[in-house]
Amino acid sequence: MAPSANDQKMTMSPCAGRKDDMIAALRHQQPSHAVPIWEIEFQAWDAASGRHMILGKEFERLTAPEQEKALHTNAEILLSVAEEMHWSAVGIPSGYWNSAPGQLAYYCLPWEARFRQSEVLRDMGCENLLLIANVGGILCANYSEEFCEKMFDEPESIDAMAENGLKHSLETARRFKDCGIETVMSASDMADNNGPFFKPDQMERWVYPYLKRWTAALHSMGLFGIMHSDGNLTPYIEQLASHGLDALQAIDPVAGMDIVATKQKVGGRLCLCGNVDCGRLLLGTPEENFEATKKLLLACKPGGNFILGASNAVQPEVPMANYRAMIEAWKQYGSYVDD
């Protein structure tokens, strides 16, 4: 998208402090250079790079030498797109999770390959990027009849589930740290468009204590901790900001969350990541995405504690003109240097 004559003079040159900016935001400080950019899950690698990212079952069908070559190709694509888009952090592929019966999520690799992908990225040189891995750890909503019945009839089984999830998460985080990861994430959907899934007493039993232990353990390893959740978490935002969490991702605009109001409540204690509407990125125009990102930056940039990105996954079908319009708005309105 071409900036207007008024906007041209504000265009920001790429800065060398992208990783430092991300770390400052996660520490609840204002970055020195610019608002950091990070996507929880970027799926449009092929469209953005003109090359093919090898993932999932396609990766599994390769021989061991072919897989090693594919991980290096993937890393080249990751780093080139991150450089073009001026990201401050990049997430490695997640483990498999079911998005529908018989299907797999898009941006995923087999478990052991995730560790190796991290090592390849580290060894190829990503000094200006914070590497992030999804390790789970915090109990999420489960709308199955079995889970809902157990919450009332067998709450001790949910206790065990939360404990085992925390243990596995921290073991995984330690392995990822050895592979070069500096920040981990728990994708823990706890709400939908109507509000939180868990009742207040259930949050007190199954979420907050584990969140506190999770973040404390991560900090002792020298890692940052980010939680993702879809849906409207407004009723619990104060509590989430009070248990050591470094950042919260989504601040779901589709569910009615107001990122400006949320930042006013918890901005000094919790970094907010988002919340460019991923639906608008998919279906809107470059002009609409530029203006929406500009408005978001002007509202949330002051004081830091803010990381720009889509509210959820950037799907393969997202027109690159729309995504690049978001980046163009960042170039013009994301800098702290001249403020």
Beta strands, then each sheet from edge to edge (+ up, - down):
strand 1: 89-91
strand 2: 130-134
strand 3: 183-187
strand 4: 191-192
strand 5: 195-196
strand 6: 224-228
strand 7: 247-249
strand 8: 271-276
strand 9: 306-310
sheet 1: 1+ 2+ 3+ 6+ 7+ 8+ 9+
sheet 2: 4+ 5-
end
